[in-house]
Amino acid sequence: MAKSKSTTTSWIVTGLGAAVTGIGATVLGGTALGAGVVGFGLAHITLGVLDMYRPTIRKNS
């Protein structure tokens, strides 16, 4: 069950990063603010994907 929640969180972070990247590219494209928003979105996509492949550590207590 913990794996499912972890994967769901990773997908949410990745999806939000894609949405922010799209908004930055279309609405704010061509400006310095747009470039910053696109970079922020791409960082979230990268972190979300990396989080999907991160091994989970389970403690049996």
C-alpha positions in Angstrom: 0.0 0.0 0.0 2.9 2.4 0.7 4.2 1.8 -2.8 0.9 3.0 -4.3 0.8 6.2 -2.3 4.5 6.9 -3.2 3.8 6.4 -6.9 0.7 8.5 -6.7 2.6 11.4 -5.2 5.3 11.1 -7.8 2.7 11.2 -10.6 1.0 14.3 -9.0 4.3 16.1 -8.8 5.2 15.2 -12.4 1.7 16.2 -13.7 1.8 19.5 -11.9 5.3 20.1 -13.3 4.0 19.4 -16.8 1.1 21.9 -16.3 3.4 24.6 -15.0 5.8 24.1 -17.9 2.9 24.3 -20.3 1.6 27.5 -18.8 5.0 29.1 -18.7 5.7 28.2 -22.3 2.3 29.4 -23.7 1.1 32.2 -21.5 4.4 33.7 -20.4 6.5 32.6 -23.3 9.2 34.9 -24.5 9.7 36.7 -21.2 12.2 36.2 -18.4 9.4 35.2 -16.1 8.2 32.6 -18.6 11.6 31.1 -18.7 11.7 30.9 -14.9 8.3 29.3 -14.8 9.3 26.7 -17.5 12.5 25.9 -15.5 10.5 25.5 -12.3 8.1 23.1 -14.1 10.9 21.1 -15.7 12.5 20.7 -12.3 9.3 19.3 -10.9 9.0 16.9 -13.8 12.6 15.7 -13.2 12.1 15.3 -9.4 8.8 13.5 -9.8 10.3 11.0 -12.3 13.4 10.5 -10.1 11.1 9.9 -7.1 9.3 7.1 -9.0 12.6 5.2 -9.3 13.8 5.8 -5.8 13.9 2.6 -3.7 11.6 2.5 -0.7 12.8 1.5 2.7 10.3 -0.4 4.8 10.8 -0.6 8.6 9.3 -3.7 10.2 8.5 -2.6 13.7 
